[in-house]
Amino acid sequence: MAREKAPSIIFIDEIDAVGSIRTHDGTTGSAEVNRTMMQLLAEMDGFRTRGDIKIIAATNRIDILDPALLRPGRFDRIIEIPMPSTEARLKILEIHSRKMKKEEDVDLFEIAKETEEASGADIKAIVVEAGMNALRRGASVVSRRDFDAAIRKVLGDEVQGSEESMRMFS
């Protein structure tokens, strides 16, 4: 379809699901993953000659990608998108809480500092959960306690992916 509709962009999210290092554990599942990977590589090489098809992929686990995927000519650039800074987390908090009524004890800058390892999606989930906490207790204003409970629920004791960042390839 990409060839028929060229120029085209193909985006593969979570490419590590089909592009991880090839192994064979004797199961038909691993054989199928290997066949899928080989077909993906063959298709990517075929797109190269077509010129008007670009492939972009994303992963949080570049460390498990098959080296054949990363060789020159398949993905020409690796772009790392790090976790948001304190300032970026503050902006995300402001955007997602702008329509919320907040008690005076809610300091978004402090919340941004406390959520150091959170992704943008985590921050949005925290705001939504804080609002839900206020609704559950019948309040029309979101308190700091609502945010604290939301942070614990969304991030837990440890932030998953704290040392990971998303990487995109093109």
C-alpha positions as CSV (number, residue, x, y, z in Angstrom):
1,M,0.0,0.0,0.0
2,A,2.9,2.4,0.8
3,R,4.3,1.8,-2.7
4,E,0.9,2.4,-4.3
5,K,0.3,5.6,-2.3
6,A,3.9,7.0,-2.4
7,P,5.1,9.4,-1.2
8,S,4.4,7.6,2.1
9,I,5.5,7.5,5.7
10,I,5.3,4.3,7.6
11,F,5.4,4.6,11.4
12,I,6.2,1.5,13.5
13,D,5.5,2.1,17.2
14,E,7.2,-0.3,19.7
15,I,9.4,-1.7,16.9
16,D,11.1,-3.9,19.6
17,A,8.1,-6.1,19.5
18,V,9.1,-7.4,16.0
19,G,12.7,-6.1,15.8
20,S,14.4,-7.6,18.8
21,I,17.6,-9.6,18.6
22,R,16.8,-12.8,16.8
23,T,17.0,-16.0,18.9
24,H,15.6,-19.4,18.5
25,D,14.3,-21.2,21.5
26,G,12.8,-24.1,19.6
27,T,9.2,-22.8,19.6
28,T,7.1,-21.9,16.6
29,G,6.6,-18.5,18.3
30,S,10.3,-17.6,18.1
31,A,10.4,-18.9,14.5
32,E,7.5,-16.7,13.5
33,V,9.1,-13.6,15.1
34,N,12.3,-14.3,13.2
35,R,10.4,-14.7,9.9
36,T,8.6,-11.4,10.6
37,M,11.9,-9.7,11.3
38,M,13.5,-11.0,8.1
39,Q,10.5,-9.9,6.1
40,L,10.6,-6.5,7.7
41,L,14.3,-6.2,6.8
42,A,13.6,-7.3,3.2
43,E,10.8,-4.8,2.8
44,M,12.9,-2.0,4.2
45,D,15.7,-2.7,1.7
46,G,13.0,-2.7,-1.0
47,F,11.7,0.7,0.1
48,R,15.2,2.1,-0.2
49,T,15.2,1.8,-3.9
50,R,11.7,3.3,-4.2
51,G,12.8,6.7,-2.7
52,D,9.4,8.1,-1.8
53,I,8.8,5.9,1.2
54,K,10.1,6.9,4.6
55,I,10.1,4.6,7.7
56,I,10.0,6.0,11.2
57,A,10.0,3.7,14.2
58,A,9.9,4.2,18.0
59,T,11.0,2.2,20.9
60,N,11.8,2.5,24.6
61,R,14.2,-0.5,24.3
62,I,16.9,0.3,21.8
63,D,19.2,-2.1,23.7
64,I,17.3,-5.2,22.5
65,L,16.9,-4.2,18.8
66,D,18.6,-6.5,16.3
67,P,21.8,-4.9,14.9
68,A,20.6,-5.6,11.4
69,L,17.8,-3.0,11.9
70,L,20.2,-0.4,12.9
71,R,22.8,-0.8,10.2
72,P,23.3,2.2,7.8
73,G,20.7,2.3,5.0
74,R,17.8,1.1,7.1
75,F,17.5,3.8,9.7
76,D,19.7,6.7,9.0
77,R,19.2,8.6,12.2
78,I,18.5,7.8,15.8
79,I,16.8,10.6,17.7
80,E,16.6,10.3,21.5
81,I,13.7,12.0,23.2
82,P,14.6,12.3,26.9
83,M,12.2,12.4,29.7
84,P,10.8,15.9,30.3
85,S,12.7,18.4,32.4
86,T,11.2,20.0,35.5
87,E,10.2,23.0,33.4
88,A,8.6,20.7,30.8
89,R,6.7,18.8,33.5
90,L,5.5,22.1,34.9
91,K,4.1,23.1,31.5
92,I,2.4,19.7,31.1
93,L,0.9,20.0,34.6
94,E,-0.3,23.5,33.7
95,I,-1.9,22.5,30.4
96,H,-3.7,19.5,31.8
97,S,-4.9,21.2,35.0
98,R,-5.8,24.6,33.5
99,K,-9.6,24.0,33.8
100,M,-9.3,22.5,37.3
101,K,-10.2,24.4,40.4
102,K,-7.2,23.8,42.7
103,E,-6.9,24.5,46.4
104,E,-4.2,27.0,47.4
105,D,-2.0,24.2,48.7
106,V,-1.5,22.9,45.2
107,D,1.9,24.1,44.0
108,L,2.4,22.7,40.4
109,F,6.1,23.6,40.5
110,E,6.6,21.4,43.6
111,I,4.7,18.6,42.0
112,A,6.9,19.0,38.9
113,K,10.0,18.7,41.0
114,E,8.6,15.6,42.8
115,T,7.8,13.8,39.6
116,E,11.3,13.8,38.2
117,E,11.3,10.5,36.5
118,A,7.7,10.8,35.1
119,S,7.0,10.9,31.4
120,G,4.5,13.4,29.8
121,A,1.9,10.6,29.7
122,D,2.5,9.9,33.4
123,I,2.0,13.6,34.3
124,K,-1.3,13.7,32.4
125,A,-2.4,10.6,34.2
126,I,-1.5,12.2,37.5
127,V,-3.6,15.2,36.8
128,V,-6.6,13.1,35.6
129,E,-6.3,10.8,38.7
130,A,-6.1,13.8,41.0
131,G,-9.3,15.1,39.5
132,M,-10.9,11.7,40.0
133,N,-9.8,11.6,43.6
134,A,-11.5,15.0,44.2
135,L,-14.7,13.7,42.6
136,R,-14.6,10.5,44.6
137,R,-14.6,12.5,47.8
138,G,-17.3,14.8,46.6
139,A,-15.2,17.9,46.3
140,S,-15.3,20.5,43.6
141,V,-11.7,21.6,44.2
142,V,-8.6,19.5,43.8
143,S,-6.3,19.4,46.8
144,R,-2.6,18.6,47.3
145,R,-3.7,15.3,48.9
146,D,-5.5,14.4,45.7
147,F,-2.3,15.0,43.7
148,D,-0.2,13.1,46.3
149,A,-2.5,10.1,46.0
150,A,-2.5,10.3,42.2
151,I,1.3,10.4,42.2
152,R,1.5,7.3,44.3
153,K,-1.1,5.5,42.1
154,V,0.5,6.4,38.8
155,L,4.1,6.2,39.7
156,G,4.1,3.8,42.5
157,D,7.2,3.3,44.6
158,E,9.4,3.4,41.6
159,V,9.0,5.0,38.3
160,Q,9.1,2.4,35.5
161,G,11.5,3.4,32.7
162,S,13.3,5.9,34.9
163,E,16.5,5.4,33.0
164,E,14.8,4.9,29.6
165,S,13.9,7.4,27.0
166,M,12.0,7.0,23.8
167,R,14.1,6.8,20.7
168,M,12.8,7.4,17.2
169,F,14.4,6.3,14.0
170,S,14.1,7.6,10.5
